[in-house]
Amino acid sequence: MLIPSFFYYSCVSTTFLTSRSVTAISYGRRGIYHHSKFFCSSTLYNRHSPIPVVCLRHKLDCWSSTSSSSIRRYSTHDPTPIDGSTNNFNTSSAPEQLLLLPFKEERHKSIHIHVTEDVGRTDTSLFVSQLHSTVEVAKAMGKSSVWIHVPMNRASLIEAISTCSKSYPFQFHHAQGTVASLYLWLPQHINCTIPPFATHHVGVGALVINSQKEVLVVQEAGTNYVPWKIPGGLSNLGENIEEAAIREVKEETGIACQFHSVLAVRHTHNIQFGRSDLYFICRLSPIATTSTTTTTATSSYSQQPQPQPGEIHDAQWLPWDKYKEMIQKYNHPMMKLIVQIYEQGQTHNNVFDIQTTWVNSIVPGRSPSPVYHAPLLKGLQ
């Protein structure tokens, strides 16, 4: 019995394996093995630094006794190597086709399988075989993890994946929109280093103070632990801290603001969904606007806030001294500290505020990011 070993090639570029049919070969100790039913992209061949792609598990009666250290590629229906050399293969007994699942190489030594409409649609057992072969390929390529992304309308494949649990114990990682993502950690001698999905929420609180030293405060429609609180909420995906603070104030009160600085960051654990929370308290001021109903310019501090329907029960400007009294009366630990930080800043011209500097990334193609840091002394910059 002849059991072929791995078929080797190297990728010109990282891409999905496609359904273009080409004959494939695998090179083993006893020669080159030929498989006319293997599907892959003919654009992925290069004779330099070969790496393994697929393990053909079936017995192949068609093989060449001519050993060779070079790997030759064959066209779809012609067993003659494209490089012009000749080998005689008997393809009459080629095994039932065995395909790899389409995958793409990604960062952190991983491959990602994206389930398409035709994958496993008619033959679940074939899907399981393809999954087994693809995992073995990932191992041979030296990958650390295999990911598979299953859309909701193909959820039945998750049960098929679970049948591989003894050999390949895939685990759920996260679900987003209509797609569930599962992963398999491959190295048996190394503990899994894949981080849990969304370990933290990022929230913002906006301390908005106008020129009359009034604080913009709201009452939420739900539970309120103190009569009035500062506007705030969760940041959106891809939204910077200052953008989130400005947006939340506008949504909850209708007041347009400008961002000045971060005053403090609170780190709390076991919040919503058991996640941790990073809460940035920011200093903002209202943007002066011109009233359209009068002939005189009116600063936005005198505009009446408009509570957000369904979210905010009431909103108003509260004098700073009354806000301080309320914080002391209800013994709000965090806001008592924020009051001290703000007043210290007023005494020292806000020189102690956390500054924001935009910096470029060392990673090619990555966008610039804001860095929040302690003030830089002018003489040391």
C-alpha positions as CSV (number, residue, x, y, z in Angstrom):
1,M,0.0,0.0,0.0
2,L,1.3,3.4,-0.9
3,I,0.3,6.3,1.3
4,P,1.4,9.6,-0.1
5,S,3.0,12.2,2.0
6,F,2.5,16.0,1.8
7,F,2.2,17.9,-1.4
8,Y,4.6,20.8,-1.2
9,Y,4.5,24.3,-2.8
10,S,5.1,27.8,-1.7
11,C,2.8,30.8,-2.0
12,V,3.7,33.7,-4.2
13,S,1.2,35.7,-2.2
14,T,-1.2,35.0,0.7
15,T,-4.6,34.3,-0.8
16,F,-7.6,32.0,-0.7
17,L,-7.4,28.6,-2.3
18,T,-9.8,28.6,-5.1
19,S,-11.8,26.0,-6.9
20,R,-9.7,25.9,-10.1
21,S,-9.0,22.3,-10.8
22,V,-5.4,21.2,-11.3
23,T,-3.7,17.9,-10.9
24,A,-1.5,17.8,-7.9
25,I,1.3,15.6,-6.8
26,S,2.9,14.8,-3.4
27,Y,6.5,13.8,-2.9
28,G,7.2,11.0,-0.6
29,R,10.0,8.6,0.2
30,R,9.1,6.3,-2.6
31,G,8.5,8.8,-5.3
32,I,6.1,11.4,-6.6
33,Y,2.4,10.8,-6.1
34,H,-0.2,12.1,-8.5
35,H,-3.8,13.2,-7.7
36,S,-5.9,14.5,-10.6
37,K,-8.8,15.6,-8.5
38,F,-7.2,18.1,-6.1
39,F,-8.4,21.7,-6.3
40,C,-6.2,24.7,-5.7
41,S,-5.2,27.9,-7.3
42,S,-2.5,27.6,-10.0
43,T,-1.2,31.0,-9.0
44,L,0.2,29.7,-5.8
45,Y,3.2,27.7,-7.1
46,N,6.8,28.6,-6.7
47,R,9.7,26.2,-6.4
48,H,11.5,28.3,-3.8
49,S,11.2,27.3,-0.1
50,P,8.4,24.8,-0.4
51,I,5.9,24.4,2.4
52,P,3.2,21.7,2.9
53,V,-0.3,22.2,1.7
54,V,-2.4,19.1,1.8
55,C,-2.1,15.5,3.0
56,L,-3.8,13.1,0.6
57,R,-5.1,10.4,3.0
58,H,-6.2,7.9,0.4
59,K,-4.2,5.1,-1.1
60,L,-3.0,6.1,-4.6
61,D,-2.2,3.4,-7.1
62,C,-1.0,5.9,-9.6
63,W,2.5,7.0,-8.7
64,S,5.9,7.5,-10.3
65,S,8.9,5.5,-9.1
66,T,11.1,8.4,-10.3
67,S,12.2,10.2,-7.2
68,S,12.9,13.9,-7.5
69,S,13.8,16.7,-5.2
70,S,11.9,19.2,-7.4
71,I,8.2,19.5,-7.3
72,R,6.4,19.6,-10.6
73,R,3.0,21.1,-11.4
74,Y,0.5,19.4,-13.7
75,S,-2.4,20.8,-15.7
76,T,-6.0,19.8,-15.1
77,H,-6.4,17.0,-17.6
78,D,-2.9,16.4,-18.8
79,P,-0.5,14.5,-16.6
80,T,2.5,16.0,-18.4
81,P,4.3,18.4,-16.1
82,I,4.0,22.0,-17.1
83,D,7.8,22.4,-16.9
84,G,8.0,20.0,-19.9
85,S,9.4,16.9,-18.1
86,T,7.7,13.6,-18.5
87,N,6.4,11.0,-16.0
88,N,4.0,8.2,-16.7
89,F,1.0,8.1,-14.3
90,N,-2.0,5.8,-14.3
91,T,-4.9,8.1,-13.3
92,S,-7.6,5.5,-13.9
93,S,-7.9,4.7,-10.2
94,A,-7.6,8.2,-8.8
95,P,-9.3,8.5,-5.4
96,E,-12.5,10.4,-4.7
97,Q,-11.7,14.1,-4.6
98,L,-10.7,15.5,-1.3
99,L,-10.7,19.3,-1.1
100,L,-9.3,21.8,1.4
101,L,-11.7,24.3,2.8
102,P,-10.9,27.8,1.5
103,F,-8.7,29.6,3.9
104,K,-6.5,32.7,4.2
105,E,-3.3,33.2,6.2
106,E,-3.6,35.9,8.8
107,R,-1.5,37.5,11.5
108,H,-0.2,35.6,14.6
109,K,0.5,32.4,12.6
110,S,-3.2,31.7,12.0
111,I,-5.4,30.6,9.1
112,H,-9.0,31.7,8.8
113,I,-11.7,29.6,7.1
114,H,-14.7,31.6,5.9
115,V,-17.7,29.3,5.3
116,T,-19.3,30.2,2.0
117,E,-22.7,29.3,0.6
118,D,-21.5,26.1,-1.1
119,V,-19.3,24.7,1.8
120,G,-20.9,21.7,3.3
121,R,-24.3,22.5,1.8
122,T,-25.0,19.0,0.5
123,D,-22.5,16.7,2.2
124,T,-21.6,17.3,5.8
125,S,-19.3,14.3,6.0
126,L,-17.2,15.8,3.2
127,F,-17.1,19.1,5.1
128,V,-15.8,17.2,8.2
129,S,-13.1,15.5,6.0
130,Q,-12.2,18.9,4.5
131,L,-11.9,20.4,8.0
132,H,-9.6,17.6,9.1
133,S,-7.4,18.0,6.1
134,T,-7.2,21.8,6.5
135,V,-6.3,21.5,10.2
136,E,-3.5,19.0,9.3
137,V,-2.3,21.5,6.6
138,A,-2.2,24.3,9.2
139,K,-0.1,22.1,11.5
140,A,2.3,21.2,8.8
141,M,2.6,24.9,7.9
142,G,3.6,25.6,11.5
143,K,0.5,27.6,12.3
144,S,-0.6,28.3,15.9
145,S,-4.4,28.5,15.3
146,V,-7.2,27.7,12.9
147,W,-10.2,29.9,12.8
148,I,-13.6,29.2,11.2
149,H,-16.3,31.8,10.7
150,V,-19.8,30.4,10.3
151,P,-22.8,32.6,9.3
152,M,-26.1,32.1,11.1
153,N,-27.7,30.5,8.0
154,R,-25.1,27.8,8.1
155,A,-25.3,27.1,11.9
156,S,-25.8,23.4,11.3
157,L,-22.1,23.2,10.4
158,I,-21.3,24.1,14.0
159,E,-22.7,20.7,15.1
160,A,-20.6,19.0,12.4
161,I,-17.5,20.8,13.8
162,S,-18.4,19.5,17.3
163,T,-18.1,15.9,16.0
164,C,-14.4,16.6,15.6
165,S,-14.0,17.6,19.3
166,K,-11.9,14.6,20.3
167,S,-9.3,15.3,17.6
168,Y,-9.8,19.0,17.1
169,P,-11.6,20.7,20.0
170,F,-12.8,23.9,18.4
171,Q,-14.0,26.6,20.9
172,F,-16.4,29.5,20.5
173,H,-14.5,32.8,20.6
174,H,-17.2,35.4,19.7
175,A,-20.2,36.2,17.6
176,Q,-20.6,39.5,15.7
177,G,-23.7,40.4,13.7
178,T,-24.7,37.1,12.0
179,V,-21.4,35.3,12.1
180,A,-20.0,33.0,14.9
181,S,-16.2,32.6,15.1
182,L,-14.6,29.5,16.5
183,Y,-10.9,28.7,16.9
184,L,-8.6,25.8,17.5
185,W,-5.3,26.2,19.3
186,L,-2.8,23.9,17.7
187,P,0.5,23.7,19.7
188,Q,0.0,21.0,22.4
189,H,3.1,22.0,24.3
190,I,2.2,25.7,24.6
191,N,-0.7,27.2,26.6
192,C,-3.2,29.1,24.4
193,T,-2.3,32.7,24.0
194,I,-5.5,33.8,22.2
195,P,-7.1,36.6,24.2
196,P,-10.8,36.5,25.0
197,F,-13.0,38.7,22.8
198,A,-13.9,42.2,24.0
199,T,-12.4,42.1,27.5
200,H,-13.2,45.8,28.1
201,H,-15.9,48.3,27.4
202,V,-14.7,51.9,26.9
203,G,-16.9,54.7,28.3
204,V,-16.7,58.4,28.6
205,G,-18.0,61.0,31.1
206,A,-18.1,64.7,30.2
207,L,-17.5,67.4,32.7
208,V,-18.9,70.3,30.7
209,I,-18.6,73.7,32.5
210,N,-19.6,77.0,30.9
211,S,-18.3,80.5,31.5
212,Q,-20.7,81.1,34.3
213,K,-19.2,78.1,36.1
214,E,-22.3,75.9,35.7
215,V,-22.1,72.2,35.2
216,L,-24.1,70.4,32.5
217,V,-26.0,67.6,34.3
218,V,-28.6,65.0,33.4
219,Q,-31.1,62.6,35.0
220,E,-31.3,59.2,33.3
221,A,-34.6,57.7,32.6
222,G,-33.6,54.6,34.6
223,T,-31.8,54.2,37.9
224,N,-30.1,57.3,39.4
225,Y,-27.8,56.9,42.4
226,V,-27.5,60.7,42.7
227,P,-30.0,63.3,41.6
228,W,-27.8,64.6,38.8
229,K,-24.9,63.1,36.9
230,I,-22.6,64.3,34.1
231,P,-23.5,63.1,30.5
232,G,-21.7,60.1,29.2
233,G,-21.9,56.6,27.8
234,L,-20.0,53.9,25.8
235,S,-17.7,54.8,22.9
236,N,-18.5,53.3,19.5
237,L,-16.1,50.9,17.7
238,G,-13.4,53.0,16.1
239,E,-14.3,56.2,17.9
240,N,-11.7,58.2,19.8
241,I,-12.2,59.3,23.4
242,E,-12.7,63.0,22.5
243,E,-15.2,62.1,19.7
244,A,-17.2,59.9,22.0
245,A,-17.4,62.6,24.7
246,I,-18.6,65.2,22.3
247,R,-21.1,62.9,20.7
248,E,-22.6,61.7,24.0
249,V,-23.1,65.3,25.2
250,K,-24.8,66.2,22.0
251,E,-27.0,63.2,22.0
252,E,-28.1,63.4,25.7
253,T,-28.5,67.2,25.9
254,G,-28.3,68.8,22.4
255,I,-25.4,70.9,23.5
256,A,-22.4,71.2,21.1
257,C,-19.1,71.1,22.9
258,Q,-15.3,71.2,22.4
259,F,-12.9,68.8,24.0
260,H,-10.1,70.0,26.2
261,S,-8.5,67.1,28.0
262,V,-8.8,63.9,29.9
263,L,-9.0,64.4,33.7
264,A,-8.9,60.8,34.9
265,V,-9.4,57.2,34.0
266,R,-11.4,54.7,36.1
267,H,-10.8,50.9,35.6
268,T,-13.6,48.7,36.9
269,H,-14.2,45.0,36.5
270,N,-17.1,42.6,36.2
271,I,-19.5,45.2,34.7
272,Q,-21.9,44.5,31.8
273,F,-21.7,40.9,30.5
274,G,-18.9,40.3,33.0
275,R,-16.5,42.5,31.1
276,S,-14.1,45.1,32.5
277,D,-14.6,48.9,31.9
278,L,-12.4,51.8,31.2
279,Y,-14.1,55.1,31.9
280,F,-12.5,58.3,30.7
281,I,-13.6,61.5,32.5
282,C,-13.1,64.4,30.1
283,R,-13.1,68.2,30.5
284,L,-15.3,70.0,27.8
285,S,-16.8,73.4,27.3
286,P,-19.9,74.5,25.3
287,I,-19.4,76.0,21.9
288,A,-20.7,79.6,21.7
289,T,-23.5,79.8,19.1
290,T,-25.8,82.6,17.8
291,S,-29.5,82.4,18.6
292,T,-31.8,82.5,15.6
293,T,-34.7,83.9,17.5
294,T,-33.1,87.1,18.8
295,T,-30.9,89.8,17.4
296,T,-28.1,89.3,20.0
297,A,-25.5,86.6,20.2
298,T,-26.2,84.1,22.9
299,S,-23.6,81.7,24.3
300,S,-24.6,78.1,24.4
301,Y,-24.2,78.0,28.2
302,S,-27.5,79.9,28.4
303,Q,-29.3,77.5,26.0
304,Q,-31.6,75.1,27.7
305,P,-30.5,71.5,27.3
306,Q,-32.8,69.2,25.5
307,P,-33.1,65.7,27.1
308,Q,-32.6,62.8,24.8
309,P,-36.0,61.0,24.4
310,G,-36.1,57.6,25.9
311,E,-32.7,57.9,27.5
312,I,-32.6,61.1,29.5
313,H,-35.4,62.2,31.8
314,D,-34.1,65.8,32.4
315,A,-31.0,68.0,31.7
316,Q,-30.0,71.3,33.1
317,W,-27.1,73.7,34.0
318,L,-26.3,73.3,37.7
319,P,-24.2,75.9,39.5
320,W,-20.7,74.5,40.4
321,D,-21.2,75.1,44.2
322,K,-24.5,73.2,44.2
323,Y,-23.0,70.4,42.2
324,K,-20.1,70.1,44.8
325,E,-22.7,70.1,47.7
326,M,-24.6,67.3,46.0
327,I,-21.5,65.2,45.5
328,Q,-20.5,65.7,49.1
329,K,-24.0,65.0,50.4
330,Y,-24.3,61.7,48.5
331,N,-20.7,60.8,49.0
332,H,-19.9,60.0,45.4
333,P,-16.2,58.7,45.7
334,M,-15.1,59.2,42.1
335,M,-16.8,62.5,41.5
336,K,-15.4,63.9,44.7
337,L,-11.9,63.2,43.3
338,I,-12.8,64.7,39.9
339,V,-14.0,67.9,41.6
340,Q,-10.6,68.1,43.4
341,I,-8.7,67.5,40.1
342,Y,-10.8,70.1,38.3
343,E,-10.3,72.8,40.9
344,Q,-6.6,72.1,41.1
345,G,-6.5,72.6,37.4
346,Q,-8.3,75.9,37.6
347,T,-5.8,77.1,40.2
348,H,-2.8,76.1,38.0
349,N,-4.2,76.9,34.6
350,N,-5.0,73.2,33.8
351,V,-1.3,72.4,33.5
352,F,-1.9,69.0,35.2
353,D,-4.5,67.8,32.8
354,I,-3.7,64.6,30.8
355,Q,-2.5,65.7,27.4
356,T,-3.3,64.1,24.0
357,T,-0.7,63.7,21.3
358,W,-1.3,62.0,18.0
359,V,1.5,59.7,16.9
360,N,2.2,57.6,13.9
361,S,2.4,53.8,14.2
362,I,5.6,51.8,13.7
363,V,3.4,49.2,12.0
364,P,3.2,49.8,8.3
365,G,-0.3,50.8,7.1
366,R,-1.7,51.5,10.6
367,S,-3.4,54.8,11.1
368,P,-2.1,57.4,13.6
369,S,-3.4,57.1,17.2
370,P,-3.9,59.4,20.1
371,V,-1.6,58.9,23.1
372,Y,-2.9,60.2,26.4
373,H,0.0,61.2,28.7
374,A,1.3,63.3,31.6
375,P,2.1,66.9,30.7
376,L,5.5,67.5,29.0
377,L,7.5,70.3,30.6
378,K,8.5,72.8,28.0
379,G,12.2,72.8,28.8
380,L,12.3,69.0,28.3
381,Q,10.4,68.7,25.1
